[in-house]
């Protein structure tokens, strides 16, 4: 079991950058596949990115591919989301999530039993 806590809430200008962090506590963090999701008002929770146990494989939603980068540091029990070229439509609550499942590639919310509480990101125009 793992507990997650996001940080990096902020208000940023369109075109700017922001780095979100997710601190994990619990056993065997390096054995968890990690993901980032976001949820805008009135919208379903949306997949953004996922990263393999060792960090050697990543997969991104098309809308953020080339702008966002997911990474992890297993020695520090941390996962990150570097967000560049931010747009107003990126405004949402951002969540990190963890799973031990290998049944899917990690794009569905139902694949992740462990979630952080979320952090607000607002991009102004």
C-alpha positions as CSV (number, residue, x, y, z in Angstrom):
1,X,0.0,0.0,0.0
2,X,1.2,3.5,-0.8
3,X,0.1,7.0,0.2
4,X,0.5,9.9,-2.2
5,X,0.6,13.7,-1.7
6,X,0.9,16.2,-4.6
7,X,2.5,19.6,-4.4
8,X,3.1,22.4,-6.8
9,X,-0.3,24.2,-6.7
10,X,-0.1,27.5,-8.4
11,X,-1.3,30.2,-10.8
12,X,0.9,30.5,-13.9
13,X,0.7,32.5,-17.1
14,X,-0.1,30.9,-20.4
15,X,3.2,29.8,-22.0
16,X,4.8,29.3,-18.7
17,X,6.0,26.2,-16.9
18,X,5.3,24.4,-13.7
19,X,6.6,21.3,-12.0
20,X,4.3,19.1,-9.9
21,X,5.7,16.7,-7.4
22,X,4.1,13.6,-5.8
23,X,5.6,12.2,-2.6
24,X,4.9,8.6,-1.9
25,X,5.1,6.8,1.4
26,X,4.8,3.1,1.9
27,X,6.6,-0.1,0.9
28,X,8.1,-0.9,-2.5
29,X,7.4,2.4,-4.2
30,X,9.7,1.3,-7.1
31,X,7.3,-1.6,-7.9
32,X,4.4,0.8,-8.6
33,X,3.5,2.1,-12.0
34,X,2.7,5.8,-11.6
35,X,0.3,8.1,-13.4
36,X,-0.8,11.7,-13.6
37,X,-4.4,12.6,-14.2
38,X,-6.4,15.9,-14.1
39,X,-10.0,16.9,-13.7
40,X,-11.5,20.2,-14.8
41,X,-14.8,21.5,-13.6
42,X,-17.7,19.6,-15.1
43,X,-15.3,17.1,-16.8
44,X,-14.3,13.5,-16.2
45,X,-10.9,12.7,-14.8
46,X,-8.5,12.7,-17.7
47,X,-5.4,10.6,-18.2
48,X,-2.2,12.6,-18.8
49,X,0.9,10.4,-18.4
50,X,2.1,7.1,-16.9
51,X,5.6,5.8,-16.2
52,X,6.9,2.3,-15.6
53,X,8.4,0.9,-12.4
54,X,11.9,1.7,-13.4
55,X,11.1,4.9,-15.3
56,X,12.3,3.5,-18.6
57,X,8.9,3.6,-20.4
58,X,6.4,6.4,-20.5
59,X,3.1,7.1,-22.3
60,X,1.3,10.4,-22.8
61,X,-2.1,11.6,-23.7
62,X,-1.9,13.3,-27.1
63,X,-3.0,16.7,-25.8
64,X,0.1,17.0,-23.6
65,X,2.6,15.0,-25.6
66,X,5.7,17.1,-26.2
67,X,4.7,19.6,-23.5
68,X,4.6,17.5,-20.3
69,X,7.2,15.1,-19.0
70,X,6.7,12.5,-16.4
71,X,9.6,11.2,-14.4
72,X,10.4,9.5,-11.1
73,X,13.1,9.1,-8.6
74,X,12.7,5.9,-6.8
75,X,15.5,6.6,-4.3
76,X,13.5,9.6,-3.1
77,X,10.0,8.0,-3.5
78,X,9.0,10.9,-5.8
79,X,7.2,11.2,-9.2
80,X,7.1,14.5,-11.1
81,X,5.2,16.1,-13.9
82,X,7.1,18.9,-15.7
83,X,4.6,21.0,-17.6
84,X,5.8,23.4,-20.2
85,X,4.0,25.7,-22.7
86,X,0.9,25.8,-20.5
87,X,-2.4,26.8,-21.9
88,X,-5.6,28.0,-20.2
89,X,-7.3,24.7,-21.0
90,X,-4.7,23.0,-18.8
91,X,-6.5,24.5,-15.8
92,X,-7.6,21.6,-13.6
93,X,-7.0,19.7,-10.4
94,X,-4.0,17.4,-11.0
95,X,-3.7,14.0,-9.3
96,X,-1.0,11.5,-9.1
97,X,-1.9,7.8,-8.8
98,X,-0.2,4.5,-8.3
99,X,-0.9,0.9,-9.2
100,X,0.8,-2.5,-9.1
101,X,-1.4,-3.8,-12.0
102,X,0.1,-4.8,-15.3
103,X,-3.2,-5.7,-16.9
104,X,-3.4,-2.5,-18.8
105,X,-1.0,0.3,-19.9
106,X,-2.2,2.6,-17.2
107,X,-4.6,5.1,-19.0
108,X,-7.8,4.3,-17.1
109,X,-8.7,5.7,-13.7
110,X,-10.0,2.3,-12.7
111,X,-6.5,0.8,-13.0
112,X,-5.3,2.9,-10.1
113,X,-6.3,2.1,-6.5
114,X,-4.2,4.7,-4.9
115,X,-4.6,8.4,-5.4
116,X,-3.3,11.7,-4.0
117,X,-5.7,14.4,-2.9
118,X,-5.0,16.6,-5.9
119,X,-3.5,20.0,-6.4
120,X,-5.0,23.0,-8.3
121,X,-3.3,24.3,-11.4
122,X,-4.7,27.5,-12.9
123,X,-3.3,28.9,-16.2
124,X,-4.2,32.5,-16.9
125,X,-4.4,34.0,-20.4
